[in-house]
Amino acid sequence: MLTKKIAMMIMAGSVAAVLTGCGIPQEEYDAKVSELDEAWSEVEALKGKNADAESLLKKEEGKVRKTRIELDDASRRVSELKKKEAAAASALADEKAKISDMESAVSSAESSAAMAQDNASEAESALATLQADYEKMKASFDQYKKNLLSINSPSTPKAMAPKASAPEAPSASSGSALDILNEMGMQ
Protein backbone atom coordinates (compact mmCIF):
# COMPACT_ATOMS: atom_id res chain seq x y z
CA MET A 1 0.00 0.00 0.00
CA LEU A 2 2.84 2.31 0.84
CA THR A 3 4.56 1.53 -2.45
CA LYS A 4 1.39 2.38 -4.37
CA LYS A 5 1.24 5.79 -2.77
CA ILE A 6 4.92 6.43 -3.42
CA ALA A 7 4.50 5.34 -7.02
CA MET A 8 1.44 7.57 -7.34
CA MET A 9 3.33 10.57 -5.96
CA ILE A 10 6.20 10.00 -8.32
CA MET A 11 3.82 9.77 -11.20
CA ALA A 12 1.97 12.88 -10.05
CA GLY A 13 5.28 14.73 -9.80
CA SER A 14 6.24 13.58 -13.26
CA VAL A 15 2.90 14.59 -14.65
CA ALA A 16 3.20 17.97 -12.95
CA ALA A 17 6.66 18.50 -14.41
CA VAL A 18 5.49 17.54 -17.85
CA LEU A 19 2.37 19.66 -17.62
CA THR A 20 4.13 22.80 -16.43
CA GLY A 21 6.34 22.75 -19.38
CA CYS A 22 3.44 22.12 -21.75
CA GLY A 23 1.35 25.12 -20.99
CA ILE A 24 -0.96 23.80 -18.29
CA PRO A 25 -2.79 26.48 -16.44
CA GLN A 26 -1.36 27.63 -13.15
CA GLU A 27 -4.47 26.60 -11.21
CA GLU A 28 -4.22 22.99 -12.33
CA TYR A 29 -0.53 23.02 -11.62
CA ASP A 30 -1.08 24.39 -8.09
CA ALA A 31 -3.82 21.83 -7.48
CA LYS A 32 -1.51 18.99 -8.53
CA VAL A 33 1.35 20.40 -6.41
CA SER A 34 -0.94 20.69 -3.36
CA GLU A 35 -2.15 17.15 -4.05
CA LEU A 36 1.48 16.05 -4.23
CA ASP A 37 2.28 17.84 -0.96
CA GLU A 38 -0.67 16.14 0.72
CA ALA A 39 0.56 12.79 -0.59
CA TRP A 40 4.07 13.54 0.76
CA SER A 41 2.67 14.53 4.15
CA GLU A 42 0.56 11.36 4.12
CA VAL A 43 3.71 9.36 3.25
CA GLU A 44 5.52 10.98 6.18
CA ALA A 45 2.59 10.19 8.51
CA LEU A 46 2.58 6.61 7.25
CA LYS A 47 6.34 6.39 7.77
CA GLY A 48 5.81 7.49 11.39
CA LYS A 49 3.03 4.93 11.82
CA ASN A 50 5.26 2.32 10.17
CA ALA A 51 8.12 3.17 12.56
CA ASP A 52 5.69 2.90 15.50
CA ALA A 53 4.41 -0.41 14.17
CA GLU A 54 7.98 -1.69 13.69
CA SER A 55 8.86 -0.58 17.22
CA LEU A 56 5.76 -2.34 18.55
CA LEU A 57 6.63 -5.40 16.45
CA LYS A 58 10.19 -5.50 17.86
CA LYS A 59 8.78 -5.11 21.36
CA GLU A 60 6.36 -7.97 20.74
CA GLU A 61 9.15 -10.08 19.20
CA GLY A 62 11.16 -9.45 22.38
CA LYS A 63 8.19 -10.61 24.44
CA VAL A 64 7.85 -13.68 22.21
CA ARG A 65 11.57 -14.48 22.62
CA LYS A 66 11.31 -14.00 26.37
CA THR A 67 8.19 -16.18 26.49
CA ARG A 68 9.90 -18.81 24.32
CA ILE A 69 12.91 -18.82 26.67
CA GLU A 70 10.60 -19.15 29.67
CA LEU A 71 8.72 -21.93 27.90
CA ASP A 72 11.99 -23.73 27.13
CA ASP A 73 13.06 -23.34 30.77
CA ALA A 74 9.69 -24.63 31.94
CA SER A 75 9.92 -27.54 29.50
CA ARG A 76 13.41 -28.36 30.77
CA ARG A 77 12.19 -28.20 34.38
CA VAL A 78 9.24 -30.44 33.51
CA SER A 79 11.56 -33.00 31.91
CA GLU A 80 13.87 -32.83 34.96
CA LEU A 81 10.87 -33.29 37.25
CA LYS A 82 9.73 -36.25 35.15
CA LYS A 83 13.20 -37.79 35.51
CA LYS A 84 13.12 -37.17 39.26
CA GLU A 85 9.61 -38.62 39.43
CA ALA A 86 10.76 -41.71 37.52
CA ALA A 87 13.76 -42.06 39.86
CA ALA A 88 11.51 -41.62 42.89
CA ALA A 89 9.05 -44.19 41.50
CA SER A 90 11.93 -46.61 40.94
CA ALA A 91 13.24 -46.00 44.47
CA LEU A 92 9.72 -46.48 45.83
CA ALA A 93 9.39 -49.76 43.95
CA ASP A 94 12.76 -50.87 45.33
CA GLU A 95 11.68 -49.94 48.86
CA LYS A 96 8.38 -51.79 48.40
CA ALA A 97 10.34 -54.85 47.27
CA LYS A 98 12.59 -54.52 50.33
CA ILE A 99 9.53 -54.20 52.56
CA SER A 100 8.05 -57.31 50.97
CA ASP A 101 11.32 -59.16 51.53
CA MET A 102 11.46 -57.92 55.13
CA GLU A 103 7.84 -58.96 55.72
CA SER A 104 8.70 -62.39 54.35
CA ALA A 105 11.77 -62.55 56.62
CA VAL A 106 9.67 -61.45 59.61
CA SER A 107 7.07 -64.09 58.81
CA SER A 108 9.80 -66.71 58.52
CA ALA A 109 11.37 -65.53 61.79
CA GLU A 110 7.99 -65.62 63.52
CA SER A 111 7.44 -69.15 62.22
CA SER A 112 10.92 -70.16 63.42
CA ALA A 113 10.24 -68.52 66.79
CA ALA A 114 6.95 -70.41 67.10
CA MET A 115 8.73 -73.66 66.25
CA ALA A 116 11.47 -72.84 68.76
CA GLN A 117 8.80 -72.06 71.36
CA ASP A 118 7.14 -75.41 70.65
CA ASN A 119 10.51 -77.16 70.91
CA ALA A 120 11.22 -75.33 74.17
CA SER A 121 7.82 -76.34 75.53
CA GLU A 122 8.50 -79.95 74.55
CA ALA A 123 11.96 -79.77 76.15
CA GLU A 124 10.48 -78.28 79.35
CA SER A 125 7.89 -81.03 79.41
CA ALA A 126 10.58 -83.67 78.87
CA LEU A 127 12.70 -82.03 81.62
CA ALA A 128 9.76 -82.06 84.02
CA THR A 129 9.18 -85.73 83.21
CA LEU A 130 12.89 -86.50 83.72
CA GLN A 131 12.94 -84.59 87.00
CA ALA A 132 9.86 -86.49 88.19
CA ASP A 133 11.52 -89.76 87.16
CA TYR A 134 14.72 -88.67 88.92
CA GLU A 135 12.82 -87.88 92.10
CA LYS A 136 11.08 -91.26 91.92
CA MET A 137 14.39 -93.04 91.31
CA LYS A 138 16.03 -91.11 94.14
CA ALA A 139 13.19 -91.99 96.47
CA SER A 140 13.45 -95.63 95.37
CA PHE A 141 17.22 -95.57 95.83
CA ASP A 142 16.86 -94.04 99.29
CA GLN A 143 14.29 -96.70 100.15
CA TYR A 144 16.61 -99.41 98.79
CA LYS A 145 19.47 -97.99 100.84
CA LYS A 146 17.33 -98.00 103.99
CA ASN A 147 16.30 -101.54 103.28
CA LEU A 148 19.93 -102.63 102.92
CA LEU A 149 20.87 -100.87 106.10
CA SER A 150 18.02 -102.49 107.93
CA ILE A 151 19.14 -105.91 106.66
CA ASN A 152 22.69 -105.42 107.98
CA SER A 153 21.75 -104.19 111.41
CA PRO A 154 18.93 -106.06 113.04
CA SER A 155 18.02 -103.56 115.74
CA THR A 156 18.81 -99.98 114.70
CA PRO A 157 20.25 -98.64 111.55
CA LYS A 158 23.62 -96.98 112.01
CA ALA A 159 24.96 -94.18 109.93
CA MET A 160 28.37 -95.00 108.66
CA ALA A 161 31.08 -92.45 108.46
CA PRO A 162 33.11 -92.24 105.26
CA LYS A 163 36.55 -93.77 105.34
CA ALA A 164 39.57 -91.53 105.02
CA SER A 165 41.64 -94.12 103.25
CA ALA A 166 41.37 -95.14 99.66
CA PRO A 167 38.39 -97.32 98.85
CA GLU A 168 39.01 -101.01 99.14
CA ALA A 169 38.07 -103.57 96.61
CA PRO A 170 34.64 -104.95 97.31
CA SER A 171 34.53 -108.24 99.12
CA ALA A 172 32.01 -110.95 98.75
CA SER A 173 30.31 -110.14 102.07
CA SER A 174 26.98 -108.38 102.42
CA GLY A 175 28.68 -105.39 104.09
CA SER A 176 30.61 -104.53 100.95
CA ALA A 177 27.45 -103.68 99.04
CA LEU A 178 26.48 -101.43 101.93
CA ASP A 179 29.90 -99.78 101.84
CA ILE A 180 29.55 -99.10 98.12
CA LEU A 181 26.12 -97.57 98.65
CA ASN A 182 27.42 -95.42 101.49
CA GLU A 183 30.28 -94.19 99.33
CA MET A 184 27.88 -93.33 96.56
CA GLY A 185 25.59 -91.47 98.93
CA MET A 186 28.45 -89.48 100.42
CA GLN A 187 29.95 -88.31 97.21
ZATORLUM-747093 format. One line per 10 residues: number of its first residue (from 0); their letters; for each residue y, x, z of N, C-alpha, C, O. Coordinates in Angstrom, 1 decimal. Layout:
<atoms>
NUM = A = Y/X/Z/Y/X/Z/Y/X/Z/Y/X/Z | ...
</atoms>
This chain:
<atoms>
0 = MLTKKIAMMI = -1.2/0.8/0.0/0.0/0.0/0.0/1.2/0.9/0.0/2.2/0.6/-0.7 | 1.2/1.9/0.8/2.3/2.8/0.8/2.5/3.5/-0.5/3.6/3.7/-0.9 | 1.4/3.9/-1.1/1.5/4.6/-2.4/2.1/3.6/-3.5/2.8/4.1/-4.4 | 1.8/2.3/-3.4/2.4/1.4/-4.4/3.9/1.3/-4.2/4.6/1.3/-5.2 | 4.3/1.3/-3.0/5.8/1.2/-2.8/6.5/2.5/-3.2/7.5/2.5/-3.9 | 5.8/3.7/-3.0/6.4/4.9/-3.4/6.5/4.9/-4.9/7.5/5.3/-5.5 | 5.4/4.5/-5.5/5.3/4.5/-7.0/6.4/3.5/-7.6/7.0/3.8/-8.6 | 6.6/2.4/-6.9/7.6/1.4/-7.3/9.0/2.0/-7.2/9.8/1.8/-8.1 | 9.2/2.8/-6.1/10.6/3.3/-6.0/10.8/4.4/-7.0/11.9/4.5/-7.5 | 9.8/5.2/-7.3/10.0/6.2/-8.3/10.3/5.6/-9.7/11.1/6.0/-10.4
10 = MAGSVAAVLT = 9.6/4.5/-9.9/9.8/3.8/-11.2/11.2/3.2/-11.2/11.9/3.2/-12.3 | 11.6/2.6/-10.1/12.9/2.0/-10.1/14.0/3.0/-10.2/15.0/2.8/-10.9 | 13.8/4.2/-9.6/14.7/5.3/-9.8/14.8/5.7/-11.2/15.8/6.0/-11.8 | 13.6/5.8/-11.8/13.6/6.2/-13.3/14.3/5.2/-14.1/15.0/5.6/-15.0 | 14.0/4.0/-13.9/14.6/2.9/-14.6/16.1/2.9/-14.4/16.9/2.8/-15.4 | 16.5/3.2/-13.2/18.0/3.2/-13.0/18.6/4.4/-13.7/19.7/4.2/-14.2 | 17.9/5.5/-13.7/18.5/6.7/-14.4/18.6/6.4/-15.9/19.5/6.8/-16.6 | 17.5/5.8/-16.4/17.5/5.5/-17.9/18.6/4.4/-18.2/19.3/4.5/-19.2 | 18.7/3.4/-17.3/19.7/2.4/-17.6/21.1/2.8/-17.5/22.0/2.3/-18.2 | 21.4/3.7/-16.6/22.8/4.1/-16.4/23.3/4.9/-17.6/24.4/4.9/-18.0
20 = GCGIPQEEYD = 22.4/5.6/-18.2/22.7/6.3/-19.4/22.7/5.5/-20.6/23.2/5.9/-21.7 | 22.3/4.3/-20.6/22.1/3.4/-21.7/23.2/2.3/-21.8/23.1/1.5/-22.6 | 24.1/2.3/-21.0/25.1/1.4/-21.0/24.8/0.1/-20.2/25.2/-1.0/-20.7 | 24.1/0.2/-19.1/23.8/-1.0/-18.3/25.0/-1.2/-17.5/25.7/-0.3/-17.1 | 25.3/-2.5/-17.2/26.5/-2.8/-16.4/26.4/-2.3/-15.0/25.3/-2.1/-14.5 | 27.5/-2.0/-14.5/27.6/-1.4/-13.2/27.0/-2.3/-12.1/26.4/-1.8/-11.1 | 27.1/-3.5/-12.2/26.6/-4.5/-11.2/25.1/-4.4/-11.2/24.5/-4.4/-10.1 | 24.5/-4.3/-12.3/23.0/-4.2/-12.3/22.6/-2.9/-11.8/21.6/-2.8/-11.0 | 23.3/-1.9/-12.1/23.0/-0.5/-11.6/23.1/-0.5/-10.1/22.2/0.0/-9.4 | 24.2/-1.1/-9.5/24.4/-1.1/-8.1/23.3/-1.9/-7.4/22.8/-1.5/-6.3
30 = AKVSELDEAW = 22.9/-3.0/-8.0/21.8/-3.8/-7.5/20.5/-3.0/-7.4/19.8/-3.1/-6.4 | 20.2/-2.3/-8.5/19.0/-1.5/-8.5/19.1/-0.4/-7.5/18.1/0.0/-6.9 | 20.2/0.3/-7.4/20.4/1.3/-6.4/20.2/0.8/-5.0/19.6/1.5/-4.2 | 20.8/-0.4/-4.7/20.7/-0.9/-3.4/19.2/-1.3/-3.1/18.7/-1.2/-2.0 | 18.6/-1.8/-4.2/17.2/-2.2/-4.0/16.3/-0.9/-3.8/15.4/-0.9/-2.9 | 16.7/0.2/-4.4/16.0/1.5/-4.2/16.3/2.0/-2.8/15.4/2.5/-2.2 | 17.5/1.9/-2.3/17.8/2.3/-1.0/17.1/1.5/0.1/16.6/2.0/1.1 | 16.9/0.2/-0.2/16.1/-0.7/0.7/14.7/-0.2/0.7/14.0/-0.2/1.8 | 14.2/0.1/-0.5/12.8/0.6/-0.6/12.6/1.9/0.2/11.6/2.1/0.9 | 13.6/2.8/0.0/13.5/4.1/0.8/13.6/3.8/2.3/12.9/4.5/3.0
40 = SEVEALKGKN = 14.4/2.9/2.7/14.5/2.7/4.2/13.2/2.0/4.6/12.8/2.2/5.8 | 12.6/1.2/3.8/11.4/0.6/4.1/10.3/1.6/4.2/9.4/1.6/5.1 | 10.3/2.6/3.2/9.4/3.7/3.3/9.5/4.5/4.5/8.5/4.9/5.2 | 10.7/4.8/4.9/11.0/5.5/6.2/10.4/4.7/7.4/9.8/5.3/8.3 | 10.7/3.4/7.4/10.2/2.6/8.5/8.7/2.6/8.5/8.0/2.7/9.6 | 8.1/2.5/7.3/6.6/2.6/7.2/6.1/3.9/7.7/5.0/4.0/8.3 | 6.8/5.0/7.3/6.4/6.3/7.8/6.4/6.4/9.3/5.5/7.0/9.9 | 7.4/5.8/9.9/7.5/5.8/11.4/6.3/5.0/12.0/5.7/5.4/13.0 | 6.0/3.8/11.3/4.9/3.0/11.8/3.6/3.8/11.6/2.7/3.7/12.5 | 3.5/4.5/10.5/2.3/5.3/10.2/2.1/6.4/11.2/1.0/6.6/11.7
50 = ADAESLLKKE = 3.2/7.1/11.6/3.2/8.1/12.6/2.7/7.5/13.9/1.9/8.1/14.6 | 3.3/6.4/14.2/2.9/5.7/15.5/1.4/5.3/15.5/0.7/5.5/16.5 | 1.0/4.8/14.3/-0.4/4.4/14.2/-1.3/5.6/14.3/-2.4/5.6/14.9 | -0.9/6.8/13.6/-1.7/8.0/13.7/-1.8/8.5/15.1/-2.8/9.0/15.6 | -0.6/8.4/15.8/-0.6/8.9/17.2/-1.5/8.0/18.1/-2.3/8.5/18.9 | -1.5/6.7/17.8/-2.3/5.8/18.5/-3.8/6.0/18.2/-4.7/6.0/19.1 | -4.0/6.3/16.9/-5.4/6.6/16.4/-5.9/7.9/17.1/-7.1/7.9/17.6 | -5.1/8.9/17.2/-5.5/10.2/17.9/-5.8/9.9/19.3/-6.7/10.5/19.9 | -4.9/9.1/19.9/-5.1/8.8/21.4/-6.4/8.1/21.6/-7.2/8.3/22.5 | -6.7/7.1/20.7/-8.0/6.4/20.7/-9.2/7.3/20.4/-10.2/7.1/21.1
60 = EGKVRKTRIE = -9.0/8.2/19.5/-10.1/9.2/19.2/-10.4/10.0/20.4/-11.5/10.3/20.7 | -9.3/10.4/21.1/-9.5/11.2/22.4/-10.2/10.4/23.4/-11.1/10.9/24.1 | -9.9/9.1/23.5/-10.6/8.2/24.4/-12.1/8.1/24.0/-13.0/8.1/24.9 | -12.3/8.0/22.7/-13.7/7.8/22.2/-14.5/9.1/22.5/-15.6/9.1/23.0 | -13.8/10.3/22.3/-14.5/11.6/22.6/-14.8/11.6/24.1/-15.9/12.0/24.5 | -13.8/11.3/24.9/-14.0/11.3/26.4/-15.1/10.4/26.8/-16.0/10.7/27.6 | -15.1/9.2/26.2/-16.2/8.2/26.5/-17.5/8.7/26.0/-18.5/8.5/26.7 | -17.6/9.4/24.9/-18.8/9.9/24.3/-19.3/11.0/25.2/-20.5/11.1/25.5 | -18.4/11.9/25.7/-18.8/12.9/26.7/-19.4/12.3/28.0/-20.4/12.7/28.5 | -18.7/11.3/28.5/-19.1/10.6/29.7/-20.5/9.9/29.4/-21.4/10.0/30.3
70 = LDDASRRVSE = -20.7/9.4/28.3/-21.9/8.7/27.9/-23.0/9.8/27.8/-24.2/9.5/28.3 | -22.7/10.9/27.2/-23.7/12.0/27.1/-24.1/12.5/28.5/-25.3/12.7/28.8 | -23.1/12.6/29.4/-23.3/13.1/30.8/-24.2/12.0/31.5/-25.2/12.4/32.2 | -23.9/10.8/31.3/-24.6/9.7/31.9/-26.1/9.7/31.4/-27.0/9.5/32.2 | -26.2/9.9/30.1/-27.5/9.9/29.5/-28.3/11.1/30.1/-29.5/10.9/30.4 | -27.7/12.2/30.2/-28.4/13.4/30.8/-28.8/13.1/32.2/-29.9/13.5/32.6 | -27.9/12.5/33.0/-28.2/12.2/34.4/-29.4/11.2/34.5/-30.2/11.3/35.3 | -29.3/10.2/33.5/-30.4/9.2/33.5/-31.8/9.9/33.2/-32.8/9.6/33.8 | -31.8/10.9/32.2/-33.0/11.6/31.9/-33.4/12.4/33.1/-34.6/12.5/33.4 | -32.5/13.1/33.8/-32.8/13.9/35.0/-33.4/13.0/36.1/-34.4/13.3/36.7
80 = LKKKEAAAAS = -32.8/11.8/36.2/-33.3/10.9/37.3/-34.7/10.4/36.9/-35.5/10.2/37.8 | -34.9/10.2/35.6/-36.3/9.7/35.2/-37.3/10.8/35.4/-38.4/10.5/35.9 | -36.9/12.1/35.2/-37.8/13.2/35.5/-38.1/13.3/37.0/-39.2/13.4/37.4 | -37.0/13.1/37.8/-37.2/13.1/39.3/-38.0/12.0/39.7/-38.9/12.1/40.6 | -37.8/10.8/39.1/-38.6/9.6/39.4/-40.1/9.9/39.1/-41.0/9.5/39.9 | -40.3/10.5/37.9/-41.7/10.8/37.5/-42.3/11.8/38.5/-43.5/11.6/38.9 | -41.6/12.8/38.9/-42.1/13.8/39.9/-42.3/13.1/41.2/-43.4/13.4/41.8 | -41.4/12.2/41.6/-41.6/11.5/42.9/-42.8/10.6/42.8/-43.6/10.5/43.8 | -43.0/9.9/41.7/-44.2/9.1/41.5/-45.5/9.9/41.5/-46.5/9.5/42.1 | -45.4/11.0/40.9/-46.6/11.9/40.9/-46.9/12.4/42.4/-48.0/12.4/42.8
90 = ALADEKAKIS = -45.8/12.8/43.1/-46.0/13.2/44.5/-46.5/12.1/45.3/-47.4/12.3/46.2 | -46.0/10.9/45.1/-46.5/9.7/45.8/-48.0/9.5/45.6/-48.7/9.2/46.5 | -48.3/9.6/44.3/-49.8/9.4/43.9/-50.6/10.4/44.6/-51.7/10.1/45.1 | -50.1/11.7/44.7/-50.9/12.8/45.3/-51.0/12.4/46.8/-52.1/12.6/47.4 | -49.9/12.0/47.4/-49.9/11.7/48.9/-50.9/10.5/49.1/-51.6/10.5/50.1 | -50.9/9.5/48.2/-51.8/8.4/48.4/-53.2/8.9/48.3/-54.1/8.4/49.1 | -53.5/9.8/47.4/-54.9/10.3/47.3/-55.2/11.1/48.5/-56.3/11.0/49.0 | -54.3/11.9/49.1/-54.5/12.6/50.3/-54.8/11.6/51.5/-55.7/11.8/52.3 | -54.0/10.5/51.5/-54.2/9.5/52.6/-55.6/8.9/52.4/-56.3/8.7/53.4 | -56.0/8.6/51.2/-57.3/8.1/51.0/-58.4/9.0/51.4/-59.3/8.6/52.1
100 = DMESAVSSAE = -58.2/10.3/51.1/-59.2/11.3/51.5/-59.2/11.4/53.1/-60.3/11.5/53.7 | -58.0/11.4/53.7/-57.9/11.5/55.1/-58.6/10.2/55.8/-59.3/10.4/56.8 | -58.3/9.0/55.2/-59.0/7.8/55.7/-60.5/7.9/55.6/-61.2/7.5/56.5 | -61.0/8.5/54.5/-62.4/8.7/54.3/-62.9/9.7/55.4/-64.0/9.5/56.0 | -62.2/10.8/55.6/-62.6/11.8/56.6/-62.5/11.2/58.0/-63.4/11.4/58.8 | -61.5/10.3/58.3/-61.4/9.7/59.6/-62.6/8.7/59.8/-63.2/8.7/60.9 | -62.9/8.0/58.7/-64.1/7.1/58.8/-65.4/7.8/59.0/-66.2/7.4/59.8 | -65.5/9.0/58.3/-66.7/9.8/58.5/-66.8/10.4/59.9/-67.8/10.4/60.6 | -65.6/10.8/60.4/-65.5/11.4/61.8/-65.8/10.3/62.8/-66.5/10.6/63.8 | -65.3/9.1/62.6/-65.6/8.0/63.5/-67.1/7.7/63.5/-67.7/7.4/64.6
110 = SSAAMAQDNA = -67.7/7.7/62.3/-69.1/7.4/62.2/-69.9/8.5/62.9/-70.9/8.2/63.7 | -69.5/9.8/62.7/-70.2/10.9/63.4/-70.0/10.8/64.9/-70.9/11.1/65.7 | -68.8/10.4/65.4/-68.5/10.2/66.8/-69.4/9.1/67.4/-69.9/9.3/68.5 | -69.6/8.0/66.6/-70.4/7.0/67.1/-71.9/7.4/67.2/-72.6/7.1/68.2 | -72.3/8.2/66.2/-73.7/8.7/66.3/-73.8/9.7/67.4/-74.8/9.7/68.1 | -72.8/10.5/67.6/-72.8/11.5/68.8/-72.9/10.7/70.1/-73.6/11.1/71.0 | -72.1/9.6/70.2/-72.1/8.8/71.4/-73.4/8.2/71.6/-73.9/8.1/72.7 | -74.1/7.7/70.5/-75.4/7.1/70.7/-76.4/8.2/71.1/-77.2/8.0/72.0 | -76.3/9.4/70.5/-77.2/10.5/70.9/-76.9/10.9/72.4/-77.9/11.1/73.1 | -75.6/10.9/72.8/-75.3/11.2/74.2/-75.9/10.2/75.1/-76.4/10.5/76.2
120 = SEAESALATL = -75.8/8.9/74.7/-76.3/7.8/75.5/-77.9/8.0/75.7/-78.4/7.8/76.7 | -78.5/8.3/74.5/-80.0/8.5/74.6/-80.3/9.7/75.4/-81.3/9.6/76.2 | -79.5/10.8/75.3/-79.8/12.0/76.1/-79.6/11.6/77.6/-80.3/12.1/78.5 | -78.5/10.9/78.0/-78.3/10.5/79.4/-79.4/9.6/79.9/-79.9/9.8/81.0 | -79.9/8.7/79.0/-81.0/7.9/79.4/-82.3/8.7/79.6/-83.0/8.6/80.6 | -82.5/9.7/78.7/-83.7/10.6/78.9/-83.5/11.4/80.1/-84.5/11.7/80.8 | -82.3/11.9/80.4/-82.0/12.7/81.6/-82.3/11.9/82.9/-82.9/12.3/83.8 | -81.8/10.6/82.9/-82.1/9.8/84.0/-83.6/9.5/84.2/-84.1/9.5/85.4 | -84.3/9.4/83.1/-85.7/9.2/83.2/-86.4/10.4/83.8/-87.3/10.4/84.6 | -85.9/11.6/83.2/-86.5/12.9/83.7/-86.2/13.1/85.2/-87.0/13.6/86.0
130 = QADYEKMKAS = -85.0/12.8/85.6/-84.6/12.9/87.0/-85.4/12.0/87.9/-85.9/12.4/89.0 | -85.7/10.8/87.4/-86.5/9.9/88.2/-87.9/10.4/88.3/-88.5/10.4/89.3 | -88.4/10.9/87.2/-89.8/11.5/87.2/-89.8/12.7/88.1/-90.8/12.9/88.8 | -88.8/13.5/88.1/-88.7/14.7/88.9/-88.7/14.3/90.4/-89.4/14.9/91.2 | -87.9/13.3/90.7/-87.9/12.8/92.1/-89.3/12.3/92.5/-89.7/12.5/93.6 | -89.9/11.6/91.6/-91.3/11.1/91.9/-92.2/12.2/92.1/-93.0/12.3/93.1 | -92.1/13.2/91.2/-93.0/14.4/91.3/-92.7/15.2/92.6/-93.7/15.7/93.2 | -91.5/15.3/92.9/-91.1/16.0/94.1/-91.6/15.3/95.4/-92.2/15.9/96.3 | -91.5/14.0/95.3/-92.0/13.2/96.5/-93.5/13.3/96.5/-94.1/13.5/97.6 | -94.2/13.3/95.4/-95.6/13.5/95.4/-96.0/14.8/95.9/-97.0/15.0/96.6
140 = FDQYKKNLLS = -95.3/15.8/95.4/-95.6/17.2/95.8/-95.4/17.4/97.3/-96.2/18.0/98.0 | -94.3/16.8/97.8/-94.0/16.9/99.3/-95.2/16.2/100.0/-95.6/16.6/101.1 | -95.6/15.0/99.5/-96.7/14.3/100.2/-98.0/15.1/100.1/-98.7/15.2/101.1 | -98.2/15.8/99.0/-99.4/16.6/98.8/-99.4/17.8/99.8/-100.4/18.1/100.4 | -98.2/18.3/99.9/-98.0/19.5/100.8/-98.3/19.0/102.3/-98.9/19.7/103.0 | -97.8/17.9/102.6/-98.0/17.3/104.0/-99.5/17.1/104.2/-100.0/17.4/105.3 | -100.1/16.6/103.2/-101.5/16.3/103.3/-102.3/17.6/103.5/-103.2/17.6/104.3 | -102.0/18.6/102.8/-102.6/19.9/102.9/-102.4/20.5/104.3/-103.3/21.1/104.9 | -101.2/20.4/104.8/-100.9/20.9/106.1/-101.7/20.1/107.2/-102.2/20.7/108.1 | -101.8/18.8/107.0/-102.5/18.0/107.9/-104.0/18.3/107.9/-104.7/18.2/108.9
150 = INSPSTPKAM = -104.5/18.8/106.8/-105.9/19.1/106.7/-106.1/20.4/107.4/-107.1/20.5/108.1 | -105.3/21.4/107.3/-105.4/22.7/108.0/-105.2/22.6/109.5/-105.8/23.4/110.2 | -104.4/21.8/110.0/-104.2/21.7/111.4/-104.5/20.3/111.9/-103.8/19.4/111.5 | -105.6/20.2/112.7/-106.1/18.9/113.0/-105.1/18.2/114.0/-105.1/16.9/113.9 | -104.4/18.8/114.8/-103.6/18.0/115.7/-102.1/17.8/115.3/-101.7/16.7/115.0 | -101.4/18.9/115.1/-100.0/18.8/114.7/-99.7/19.8/113.6/-100.2/20.9/113.6 | -99.0/19.3/112.6/-98.6/20.3/111.6/-97.6/21.3/112.0/-96.7/21.0/112.7 | -97.9/22.5/111.6/-97.0/23.6/112.0/-96.2/24.1/110.8/-96.7/24.1/109.7 | -95.0/24.4/111.0/-94.2/25.0/109.9/-94.4/26.4/109.9/-94.4/27.1/110.9 | -94.7/26.9/108.8/-95.0/28.4/108.7/-93.8/29.1/108.2/-93.0/28.6/107.4
160 = APKASAPEAP = -93.6/30.3/108.8/-92.5/31.1/108.5/-92.8/32.0/107.3/-94.0/32.3/107.2 | -91.9/32.3/106.4/-92.2/33.1/105.3/-92.5/34.5/105.7/-92.0/35.0/106.7 | -93.4/35.2/105.0/-93.8/36.5/105.3/-92.8/37.5/104.7/-92.2/37.3/103.7 | -92.5/38.6/105.5/-91.5/39.6/105.0/-92.2/40.5/104.1/-91.5/41.2/103.3 | -93.4/40.7/104.1/-94.1/41.6/103.3/-94.4/41.0/101.9/-94.1/39.8/101.7 | -94.9/41.8/101.0/-95.1/41.4/99.7/-96.3/40.4/99.7/-97.2/40.5/100.6 | -96.3/39.4/98.8/-97.3/38.4/98.8/-98.7/39.0/98.6/-98.8/39.9/97.7 | -99.7/38.5/99.3/-101.0/39.0/99.1/-101.7/38.2/98.1/-101.3/37.1/97.7 | -102.8/38.8/97.6/-103.6/38.1/96.6/-104.2/36.9/97.3/-104.7/37.1/98.4 | -104.3/35.8/96.7/-105.0/34.6/97.3/-106.4/34.9/97.6/-107.2/35.5/96.8
170 = SASSGSALDI = -106.8/34.4/98.7/-108.2/34.5/99.1/-108.9/33.2/98.8/-108.3/32.3/98.4 | -110.2/33.2/99.1/-110.9/32.0/98.7/-110.9/31.0/99.9/-111.4/29.9/99.7 | -110.2/31.3/101.0/-110.1/30.3/102.1/-109.2/29.2/101.8/-108.4/29.3/100.9 | -109.3/28.1/102.6/-108.4/27.0/102.4/-107.0/27.3/102.8/-106.1/26.6/102.4 | -106.7/28.3/103.7/-105.4/28.7/104.1/-104.6/29.3/103.0/-103.4/29.3/103.0 | -105.2/29.9/102.0/-104.5/30.6/100.9/-103.8/29.6/100.1/-102.7/29.9/99.6 | -104.4/28.5/99.8/-103.7/27.4/99.0/-102.4/27.0/99.8/-101.4/26.7/99.2 | -102.6/26.9/101.1/-101.4/26.5/101.9/-100.4/27.5/101.9/-99.2/27.2/101.9 | -100.8/28.8/101.9/-99.8/29.9/101.8/-99.0/29.9/100.5/-97.8/30.0/100.5 | -99.7/29.6/99.5/-99.1/29.6/98.1/-98.1/28.4/98.1/-97.0/28.6/97.6
180 = LNEMGMQ = -98.5/27.3/98.6/-97.6/26.1/98.6/-96.4/26.4/99.5/-95.3/26.0/99.2 | -96.6/27.1/100.6/-95.4/27.4/101.5/-94.5/28.4/100.8/-93.3/28.2/100.9 | -95.0/29.3/100.1/-94.2/30.3/99.3/-93.4/29.6/98.3/-92.2/29.8/98.1 | -94.0/28.6/97.6/-93.3/27.9/96.6/-92.2/27.0/97.2/-91.2/26.9/96.6 | -92.5/26.4/98.3/-91.5/25.6/98.9/-90.3/26.4/99.5/-89.2/25.9/99.5 | -90.5/27.6/99.8/-89.5/28.5/100.4/-88.6/29.1/99.4/-87.5/29.5/99.6 | -89.1/29.3/98.2/-88.3/30.0/97.2/-87.4/29.1/96.5/-86.6/29.5/95.7
</atoms>
